[in-house]
């Protein structure tokens, strides 16, 4: 369910026509629906009613301050993977006591910032990182709350680039290594063992991989408790997928019911780290058609958005539905075309061999399901300023990020930098 619907033939974001937003803020333009992300968070949170839990939004999916502030007001926790994401959460009013700090390569300064801020837990992904956290905490005179991220070796049946729970992935430690590291951590007076964590990947469209991972992590938690190492929480990660094309992911109610059943024996708190499922379908990328180009048997619809704005199709060969924003034209014909951008790369496409109504220059297209890993993965490649972001709430629009200017592209650079003695 999302709140991008047609009214009198024109695609709207809640109560506002996308045409009006494009006219006001220009294109390319990311547009987010407050009603959609709010509904998704509440549905997922409600699906876990009956067990103590914290829904921790995965900031990497979309780190815009306005979105983070909305989640904070809902009472959400946050899953972060960098000190920069922690800074954003704090700026947006997020509660650090509900922050989970994940990630395989935390620097000492990032660990220190997290401890100073009072995050709930640092998810530890290697023996070396466990030692570094202990050293930093001891230097600061504090105890660091930690959980080991356990790699349960479960295949999530997703794209290999977003699979994180197999032995060959860089994330986490094996169950065997966790058995060795937990007693060491429990004896370290600079560390406070508070939980165990797992996360097997993203865009998962079946409940079974989640349950397999929970079974293995829950078994480890029971072992640890028998050894006198009690755990306050079990972090089951995120990764629940959304529908981009023909996927059939489980409804959050089905997912929540399965999680509740699997964790019925668990008396501690449960942490979840959803990202894409909350914001993916809460956003669209609006782009304007520059021209239609025919080359031999190929037809290209050239638009002003590019792979620097939305890299998922080029990076993952990901599918995003694309549709006209305006009303259908009488007698318009369909074409099969590649939707491409201005970037100087053959991989710069938003869609390939897509059947669509033939557009004319100036038409607006909406790229669906762009709320997750859209702007978050955007760049300035080819010296292109990044897009504006707008948050819609009913009949009101809020500029959540202004469009970058050419001056923004060179901020921090100098054409003739002064030499420094090093």
Buried (B, 14 or more C-beta within 10 A) or exposed (E): EBBBEEEEEBBBBBBBBBBEBBEEBBBBBBBBBBBBBBBBBEBBBEBBEEBEBBBBBBBBBBBBBBBBBBBBEBEBBBBBBBBEBBBBBBEBEBBBEBBBBBBBEBEEEBBBBBBEBEBBBBBBBBBEBBBBBBBBBBEBEBBBBBBBBBBBBBEBEBBEEBBBBBEEBEBBBEBEBBBEBBBEBBEBEBBBBBBBBBBBBBBBBBBEBBBBBBEBBBEBBEBBEEEEBEBBBBBBBBBBBBBBEEEEBBEBEEBBBBBBEBBEEBEBBBBBBBBBBBBBBBBBBBBBBBEBEEEEEEBBBBBBBBBBBBBBBBBBEBBBBBBBBBEEEEEEEEBEBBBBBBBEBEEBBBBEEBEBBBBEEEBBBBBBBBBBBBBBBBEEBBEBBBBBBBBBBEEEBEEBBEBBEEEEEEEEEEEEEEEEEE
